[in-house]
Structures are given as structure tokens and as C-alpha cells.
């Protein structure tokens, strides 16, 4: 037995670039930052709403700025990526028994996407977009 076992050198800052799977994992984790920032912005909207009509109108005017619109689009993209990542790993955590086996992974994923699409459609209809 060796007194100095082999210790694999792993770069501390770029380890996730070696494998596409690790890169997707890190990308999903980074999306949480933007989702958190978006939650803070929405909370600030509630605070401005509680402060009165003038504060609310300033908040709405700020949300109409080009920088805010771009941030909202980026946050939407990251939220969709985050949701898709979790939908795709759901069958690993949610094993639904069916007879002697389990419900197929593609069925579980498909149901999640279907519910997401249905809820989105209902919300768009209620908002008057469709």
C-alpha cells in the first residue's frame, strides 16, 4: 500500500467545463440568480403599490425602460430553462407505480409540459393576449 495515494487534480473554477452534463447543471444553478432578482423586483412592486399611486406609477414607468424590458426577457428565458431542467429530472424523483413496472419517464415529462402549456394558455386568455 502506498503512503501517498493518488489525488486527482480538479480545477476549482473550471471543473464544470469538462463535461456537458456538468455545464448544464451549473447553467441551471445560475438561473436561480435571475429568478431571485426577478422575485426581488416583484416584491419592490408590492412595496411601491402599498406606498400609493405616485410610487406605483414611478415603478410602472421604470418597468417600461428598455433595460428593464431586456432584463425581463432574459429572466423569462432563464425561468423557462430552469423549469425545463426540473421537468426533465422529475422522473428520477417521482416514480409512479403502474402494474409490475413504473409509468414511463417520457409520459411524466410530457404531462408536466402539457400542464405548463395549458396553464400558460389559460393565463394568456385571461390577460386578453389571445
C-alpha positions in Angstrom: 0.0 0.0 0.0 1.3 3.4 -0.9 1.7 6.1 1.7 0.9 8.8 -0.8 -2.4 7.9 -2.6 -3.1 9.4 -6.0 -5.0 12.7 -5.7 -6.7 13.8 -8.9 -6.2 17.5 -9.6 -9.5 19.2 -10.2 -9.5 22.9 -11.2 -11.5 24.8 -8.6 -13.1 27.3 -11.1 -13.4 25.4 -14.4 -14.3 21.8 -13.4 -17.8 22.1 -14.9 -16.4 22.9 -18.4 -15.1 19.4 -18.9 -18.4 17.7 -19.2 -21.6 18.9 -20.9 -23.7 17.4 -18.2 -21.9 19.5 -15.5 -22.2 22.6 -17.7 -26.0 22.1 -17.9 -26.1 21.6 -14.1 -24.2 24.8 -13.5 -26.3 26.7 -16.0 -29.5 25.6 -14.2 -28.0 26.7 -10.9 -27.1 30.2 -12.3 -30.7 30.7 -13.5 -31.7 30.8 -9.8 -29.8 34.2 -9.5 -32.0 35.8 -12.2 -35.2 34.2 -10.7 -34.2 35.6 -7.3 -33.6 39.1 -8.8 -37.0 38.9 -10.5 -38.7 38.0 -7.2 -37.0 41.0 -5.6 -38.2 43.3 -8.4 -41.8 41.9 -7.9 -41.6 42.4 -4.2 -40.5 46.0 -4.8 -43.6 46.4 -6.9 -45.7 45.4 -4.0 -43.9 47.8 -1.7 -44.5 50.6 -4.3 -48.1 49.7 -4.6 -48.5 49.9 -0.8 -46.8 53.4 -0.8 -49.5 54.8 -3.0 -50.4 55.8 -6.6 -47.4 58.0 -7.2 -44.9 55.4 -6.2 -46.7 52.8 -8.2 -46.7 54.9 -11.3 -43.0 55.5 -11.0 -42.5 51.8 -10.6 -44.5 51.1 -13.7 -42.6 53.7 -15.6 -39.3 52.1 -14.5 -40.5 48.7 -15.8 -41.1 50.2 -19.2 -37.5 51.2 -19.6 -35.5 49.3 -22.2 -33.1 47.9 -19.7 -36.0 46.6 -17.6 -37.6 45.0 -20.6 -34.4 43.3 -21.6 -33.9 42.0 -18.1 -37.5 40.6 -18.1 -36.8 38.8 -21.4 -33.6 37.3 -20.0 -35.3 36.3 -16.8 -38.1 34.7 -18.8 -35.6 32.7 -20.8 -33.8 31.6 -17.7 -37.0 30.7 -16.0 -38.0 28.5 -18.9 -34.6 26.8 -19.0 -34.9 26.3 -15.2 -38.4 24.8 -15.5 -37.4 22.5 -18.4 -34.4 21.3 -16.5 -36.5 20.3 -13.5 -39.2 18.8 -15.7 -36.6 16.6 -17.3 -35.3 15.3 -13.9 -38.7 14.8 -12.4 -39.0 11.1 -13.4 -35.9 10.4 -11.3 -37.6 11.6 -8.1 -41.2 10.7 -8.9 -41.5 7.0 -9.6 -45.2 6.2 -10.2 -46.1 2.5 -10.0 -48.1 1.0 -12.8 -48.7 -2.7 -12.7 -45.4 -4.5 -12.4 -43.4 -1.5 -13.5 -43.5 2.2 -13.5 -45.0 5.0 -15.6 -42.5 5.7 -18.4 -40.3 8.7 -18.0 -41.5 10.4 -21.2 -45.1 10.2 -20.0 -44.2 12.0 -16.7 -42.2 14.7 -18.6 -44.9 15.1 -21.2 -47.6 15.6 -18.6 -45.5 18.3 -16.9 -45.0 20.1 -20.2 -48.7 19.7 -21.1 -49.8 21.2 -17.8 -47.2 24.1 -18.2 -48.6 24.8 -21.7 -52.2 24.6 -20.6 -51.7 26.9 -17.6 -49.8 29.4 -19.9 -52.6 29.3 -22.4 -55.3 30.0 -19.8 -53.3 32.9 -18.4 -52.8 34.4 -21.8 -56.5 34.1 -22.5 -57.3 35.7 -19.1 -54.9 38.6 -19.8 -56.6 39.2 -23.1 -53.5 38.4 -25.2 -55.2 35.6 -27.1 
